[in-house]
Amino acid sequence: MVNVALVKSRDRYEAVTRALNLIRGDIRLPDRPVLIKPNLVTAKKPKGEISVTHVDAVIATMDFLKGLGVKKFILADGPGLGEPVAPALDAFGYRELAKRYDVEFRDLNTDAPVEVTLFDSELKPKRFQIAKTVVDCYRVSVARMKTHDTVVVTLAIKNTVIGCLVGKANKPAVHQGYPAINLSMARLATIVPNDISIIDGVVGMEGDGPVDGTAISSGMALASVDQLACDTIGAELMGFDPDNVGYLWYLRQMQGLSRRAIRVVGDRPEACKMQFKPHSKYQEQLSWRVPAWQGLLPRAA
C-alpha cells in the first residue's frame, strides 16, 4: 500500500505543508543533493501567473525539507523550447528564495548532458540528452495541476521528465505524436523518478493548458513519495480517468500498481474531486495506444 496525502485548502502554503506532514514518515533524508524542480514553463505575464508553479508552494516544500535537516538546495528547470530559466526566476519571485535558503539556481537547458534512449515518431529508438543534475540529485517535483495539449494532464511526473531534457533540440524532438511522447515519458519516469511528488492544485489550469488555459480554483494539494500514485490520484481529482492518460497507464502496467494499492490520507477525495475542462484536442490525445508496447517498455518483475 502506498500513501498519497490530500489536503483541501485555499491557502497554498498551508495545503502543501499539511500534505507533506501527512507523509513525513514515508520520507527518507537523501544522501545526495536535493533538487527542487518547479514548472517554470514561461516568463511571460499574465500567462505565467496561472501556469508556472507558484513560489509559495516551493517555499512550503523547502521549509518542510529544511525542518527535516536539508541544508542546501538546487532549484532548476529547463523551460520549453530551450528558453533560459533566468527570466522566469526573475518574474515570479524565485530570486527571493536566496534570502531564505542556501540555494543554487541552475538552468537545465544548459546542463551537462546524459544520453538516454527514447522514441522517435515511428517508435524507433532515438538518442536524447537529459540533464546530469536531474540524474544525480534527490528529485522533488513541485508542479501545478494543469491540463495539457498532448498528454491530457501535466502533473508531477511530466514536470520532471520533460523539464530534464537539455537544450532547444530535445523537447520538440520528444513531442513526435501521441504514441511516441507517452512511451518516452514512461521510460524517462523510470530513469529519473521523483523521490517526492507535490501537486499544487490550489489554483490549477483547465482547458488549453499547459500555458493557454484558464485558471480553476480547485483548492487542494497532494504529496507522495510514489510519483505514479500521486499523479494517478491527481488525474482522478481533475475528473479524468487515469486509464486514458497514456504515460500513467504504461507506468501502471510496468510497475504493477493497482488503484486498490493506493491509500489516500488526509481529506476525502469525494470532497475534492472536480471536473477540469479538457484541452480542445482531448479526443485526439486519446490516440496514444500502441498494441505492441510490451516490446518497447519492460513489464514489472
Secondary structure, 3 states (H helix, E strand, C coil): CEEEEEEECCCHHHHHHHHHHHCHHHCCCCCCCEEEEECCCCCCCCHHHHHCCCHHHHHHHHHHHHHCCCCEEEEEECCHHHCCCHHHHHHCCHHHHHHCCEEEEEEHHHCCEEEEEEECCCCCEEEEEEEHHHHHCEEEEEEEEEECCCCCEECHHHHHHHHCECHHHHHHHHCCCHHHHHHHHHHHHHHCCCCEEEEEEEEEEECCCCCCCEEECCCEEEEECCHHHHHHHHHHHCCCCHHHCHHHHHHHHHHCCCHHHEEEEECCHHHHCCCCCCCCCHHHHCCCCCCCHHHCCCCCC
